[in-house]
Amino acid sequence: MRVLLIGDIVGKTGRRMVGQHTRALRDEFGIDLVVANGENAAGGNGLTHEVLDELLSSGIDVITSGNHIFDKKEIFQFIDDVPHVLRPLNLPPSTPGRGYVIVSPRGIPVAVINVAGRAFMPFQYDDPFRAMDDVLESLHGHVAFSIVDVHAETTSEKAALAWYLDGRVAAVVGTHTHVQTADERILPKGTAFLTDLGMTGPHNSIIGVKTELVIQKLRTQRPVKFDTAQGPGQFGALLVEIDVASGMATDVKRFLIYE
């Protein structure tokens, strides 16, 4: 089975790049499942129902997220009703939404799990290691394999989770930093790993934001409203080939496509 994992979609440019490339890649590589991080897809922060519909119509099956998932308040009106939109698993149990979903491409049950790191993150997330232990125990015997989006700031925390989960999930991919890393690999026990998928959004930007605004904030140390950049886009993703019988990865291919 082939799974495409798309890095953080940022604003209108990111959605345009998704529309231009997702279905084309599905056709070219025979992709069975597409997972994308969409927490910045609506104007650079959050997710609206209109943007959700646009992403799903572009060929995405499951949308993961992170610390910006609740930035657009209208999400509280629909997140409990759309199982293909995830929020971090390790938020309090009373938090709206869900941290994982089971989908069935080609009739094969697959779990997509969204978990957040704790280092330098703005929320007090629960222990992601314990959260993963609990959910994998509950999924045992019910799915062929699992895919994990680790939304975290530090490379060390993402790598630690990947090594901790090696041989227990098919793939662990990092999101959040918006800069794609070049360390795609398959760990010794068969888990595919990439520290960060990178950004699907405006190429001429600082992690999706207009460059002059970031420079202004850093130079003045004063609050600055960040606006999403426009212009040419980029598309960051990882294609993972998975052996359904073993539930482990057999090949990985990284994409960074420029407009």
C-alpha positions in Angstrom: 0.0 0.0 0.0 1.2 3.5 -0.8 0.5 6.4 1.6 1.3 10.1 0.8 1.9 12.3 3.8 1.8 16.1 3.0 3.5 18.8 5.2 1.7 21.7 6.8 -0.6 23.4 4.3 -0.4 27.2 4.7 -3.1 29.5 3.4 -4.4 29.9 -0.1 -1.1 29.2 -1.8 -0.8 25.9 0.1 -4.3 24.9 -0.9 -3.5 25.8 -4.5 -0.4 23.5 -4.4 -2.5 20.7 -2.9 -5.0 21.1 -5.7 -2.3 21.1 -8.4 -0.4 18.1 -7.2 -2.3 15.7 -4.9 -4.5 14.0 -7.5 -1.7 14.0 -10.1 0.6 12.2 -7.6 -2.2 9.8 -6.7 -2.5 8.8 -10.3 1.2 8.7 -11.1 2.2 6.6 -8.1 -1.0 4.6 -7.4 -1.4 6.1 -4.0 -4.1 4.6 -1.8 -4.2 7.0 1.1 -3.4 10.7 1.5 -2.8 12.4 4.9 -2.1 16.1 5.2 -1.5 18.5 8.1 -4.1 21.3 7.6 -4.0 23.3 10.8 -2.7 26.4 8.9 -4.8 26.0 5.8 -7.4 28.8 6.5 -5.6 32.1 6.2 -2.5 30.7 7.9 -4.1 29.7 11.1 -6.8 27.2 11.8 -9.4 25.4 9.7 -12.9 26.3 8.5 -15.6 24.1 7.0 -15.2 25.7 3.6 -11.5 25.1 3.6 -12.0 21.5 4.8 -14.3 20.8 1.9 -11.7 22.3 -0.5 -9.0 20.1 0.8 -11.1 16.9 0.7 -12.2 17.6 -2.8 -8.5 18.0 -3.8 -7.8 14.3 -2.9 -6.9 14.4 0.8 -8.4 11.6 2.9 -7.4 12.6 6.5 -6.4 15.9 7.9 -4.1 16.1 10.9 -3.3 19.2 12.9 -1.5 20.6 16.0 -1.5 23.7 18.2 -3.4 25.9 15.7 -6.4 23.5 15.2 -8.7 25.6 17.3 -7.6 29.1 16.0 -10.8 29.4 13.9 -13.7 29.1 16.5 -16.1 27.7 13.9 -14.3 24.4 14.1 -16.0 23.7 17.4 -19.3 23.5 15.4 -18.1 20.6 13.3 -15.0 18.8 14.6 -16.9 16.2 16.5 -18.9 15.3 13.3 -16.0 14.9 10.9 -13.8 11.9 11.8 -11.3 12.6 9.1 -10.1 15.8 10.9 -7.8 15.1 13.8 -6.5 17.1 16.8 -3.6 16.0 19.0 -4.3 12.8 20.8 -2.6 13.9 24.0 -4.9 16.8 24.8 -7.4 16.4 27.7 -10.1 13.7 27.1 -12.8 16.4 27.3 -11.3 18.3 24.3 -13.6 18.3 21.2 -12.5 16.1 18.3 -10.4 13.0 18.2 -6.8 12.0 18.1 -7.0 9.1 15.6 -9.2 7.6 13.0 -9.4 4.3 11.3 -9.8 4.4 7.5 -10.1 1.6 5.0 -8.3 2.2 1.7 -8.8 -0.9 -0.5 -10.8 -2.4 2.4 -7.7 -2.6 4.6 -8.1 -0.9 8.1 -5.4 1.7 8.7 -5.1 4.0 11.8 -4.0 7.6 11.3 -2.8 9.0 14.6 -2.0 12.7 15.5 0.1 13.4 18.6 1.9 16.6 19.8 5.3 17.0 21.3 5.8 19.0 24.6 9.2 20.7 24.2 8.7 24.5 23.5 5.0 24.0 22.6 2.3 26.5 23.8 0.0 23.9 25.4 0.4 21.6 28.3 0.1 18.3 26.4 0.1 15.0 28.1 3.0 12.6 27.7 3.0 11.6 24.0 4.9 8.4 24.7 2.3 7.2 27.1 -0.5 8.4 24.8 0.9 6.4 22.0 1.2 3.3 24.2 -2.4 3.5 25.2 -3.8 4.1 21.7 -1.7 1.3 20.1 -2.8 -1.1 22.7 -6.4 -0.2 22.0 -5.8 -0.6 18.2 -4.0 -3.9 18.4 -5.7 -6.6 16.3 -8.1 -4.0 14.7 -5.8 -2.4 12.1 -3.2 -3.6 9.6 -0.9 -0.7 10.4 -0.7 2.8 11.8 0.6 6.1 10.5 1.7 8.8 13.0 1.9 12.6 12.6 4.1 14.0 15.4 3.4 17.8 15.6 6.5 19.0 17.6 9.1 21.7 17.7 12.3 19.8 18.3 14.0 17.3 16.1 15.1 15.3 19.1 11.6 14.8 20.4 10.3 13.7 17.0 13.3 11.3 16.6 12.8 9.9 20.1 9.2 9.1 19.4 10.0 7.5 16.1 12.7 5.3 17.6 10.3 4.5 20.5 7.6 3.4 18.0 10.0 1.6 15.6 8.5 -1.7 14.7 5.1 -0.8 16.2 3.8 1.6 13.5 4.4 1.9 9.7 5.5 5.5 9.7 6.3 8.5 11.9 6.5 11.9 10.3 7.1 15.2 11.9 5.2 18.4 11.2 5.0 22.0 12.7 8.4 23.5 11.9 7.5 24.1 8.2 11.1 23.3 7.0 11.5 20.0 5.3 14.4 17.8 6.5 16.5 15.5 4.3 16.7 12.5 6.6 14.0 10.2 5.3 14.8 6.6 6.2 13.4 3.3 7.4 14.4 2.5 10.9 15.8 -0.9 11.8 12.5 -2.5 12.8 10.7 -1.2 9.7 9.2 2.2 10.6 9.5 4.9 8.1 10.7 8.3 9.5 11.1 11.9 8.4 11.9 14.5 11.0 9.7 17.1 9.2 7.6 16.9 6.1 8.1 20.6 5.5 5.6 23.2 4.3 3.0 23.2 1.5 2.6 26.9 1.0 4.3 30.1 -0.2 7.9 29.5 -1.1 9.1 33.2 -0.8 8.2 33.5 2.9 9.5 32.7 6.4 7.7 29.5 7.3 4.6 30.9 5.4 4.6 34.4 6.8 5.5 37.6 4.8 9.2 38.0 5.3 9.1 41.7 6.2 6.7 41.1 9.1 9.0 38.5 10.7 12.0 40.8 10.2 10.1 43.6 11.8 9.1 41.6 14.9 12.7 40.3 15.4 14.2 43.7 15.0 11.8 45.6 17.2 10.7 42.9 19.7 7.2 44.3 19.4 4.0 42.5 18.6 3.4 42.2 14.9 0.4 40.7 13.2 1.6 37.9 10.9 0.0 37.8 7.5 0.4 34.8 5.2 2.7 35.4 2.2 1.5 35.0 -1.4 3.2 34.2 -4.6 4.9 31.0 -5.9 4.3 27.9 -3.9 6.0 24.7 -2.7 4.7 21.2 -1.9 6.4 19.1 0.7 5.5 15.4 1.2 6.7 11.9 1.8 5.5 8.8 0.0 5.7 5.6 2.0 5.3 2.1 0.6 4.0 -0.3 3.2 3.8 -4.1 3.2 0.3 -4.8 4.5 1.2 -8.3 5.7 3.9 -7.1 8.1 2.6 -3.6 8.6 6.0 -2.1 8.1 7.5 0.3 5.5 9.5 -1.0 2.5 10.4 2.2 0.7 10.2 6.0 1.1 10.3 8.9 -1.4 10.5 12.6 -0.4 9.0 15.3 -2.5 9.7 19.1 -2.4 8.0 20.5 -5.5 8.3 24.1 -6.5 5.9 26.1 -8.6 
